[in-house]
Amino acid sequence: MHTVNIHEAKTQLSRLVERAAKGEPFVIAKAGKPMVKVVPIDHPTAGEVRRVGFLNGQISVPDDFDRMGGDEIEKLFGNEA
């Protein structure tokens, strides 16, 4: 990850923010000591984990999902087992 000192960040803030918004986070340091990390707003916050199941309860899958279209498939391919 790219690290810049405070002076450089002040003089090139617009360019640095544009890069961060495109997914290139950076760290601002003071006297070589990292102080803050700049990331895009839609980036997960510290400790947040994006995981499978984030739409739980918002969508549903029909009970017959694995049998949907079975008649049409049978017509197309016959009984080739």
C-alpha positions in Angstrom: 0.0 0.0 0.0 1.3 3.5 -0.9 2.3 5.7 2.0 2.6 9.5 1.7 3.7 12.1 4.2 1.3 14.9 5.3 3.0 17.5 3.2 2.7 15.4 0.0 -0.9 14.6 0.9 -1.7 18.3 1.2 -0.1 19.2 -2.1 -1.5 16.2 -4.1 -4.8 15.6 -2.2 -7.1 15.7 -5.3 -5.0 13.2 -7.2 -4.6 10.9 -4.2 -8.4 11.0 -3.4 -9.2 10.1 -7.1 -6.8 7.1 -6.9 -8.3 6.0 -3.6 -11.8 6.3 -5.0 -10.8 4.0 -7.9 -9.7 1.3 -5.3 -6.1 2.3 -4.6 -6.1 3.0 -0.8 -3.2 4.9 0.7 -1.7 5.7 4.1 -0.9 9.2 5.4 2.1 9.3 7.7 3.6 12.0 10.0 7.3 11.9 10.5 7.3 8.4 9.0 4.7 7.1 11.4 1.4 5.9 9.7 -1.5 8.0 11.0 -4.5 7.3 8.8 -5.6 5.0 5.9 -7.7 6.5 3.1 -10.1 4.0 1.4 -13.1 4.3 -0.8 -16.4 4.8 1.0 -17.9 1.5 -0.2 -14.9 -0.3 1.1 -15.7 -2.6 4.1 -14.9 -1.0 7.4 -12.3 -2.5 9.8 -13.6 -5.8 11.2 -16.4 -6.0 8.7 -16.4 -9.2 6.6 -18.5 -9.5 3.5 -19.8 -13.1 3.3 -22.1 -15.3 1.5 -25.7 -15.0 2.8 -25.8 -11.2 3.0 -29.2 -11.3 1.3 -30.6 -13.8 3.8 -34.3 -13.1 4.3 -34.5 -10.8 1.3 -34.9 -13.4 -1.4 -36.4 -16.8 -1.5 -35.8 -19.9 -3.6 -38.8 -22.1 -4.5 -39.0 -25.6 -3.0 -39.2 -27.0 -6.5 -36.2 -25.0 -7.8 -34.3 -28.2 -8.8 -37.3 -29.5 -10.8 -38.3 -26.2 -12.5 -38.5 -26.7 -16.3 -38.3 -30.5 -16.0 -41.1 -31.0 -18.5 -39.5 -28.8 -21.1 -36.1 -30.5 -20.6 -37.8 -33.9 -20.9 -39.3 -32.8 -24.2 -36.0 -31.6 -25.6 -33.8 -34.4 -24.5 -36.1 -37.4 -24.0 -35.5 -40.1 -21.6 -31.7 -40.5 -22.2 -30.3 -41.9 -19.0 
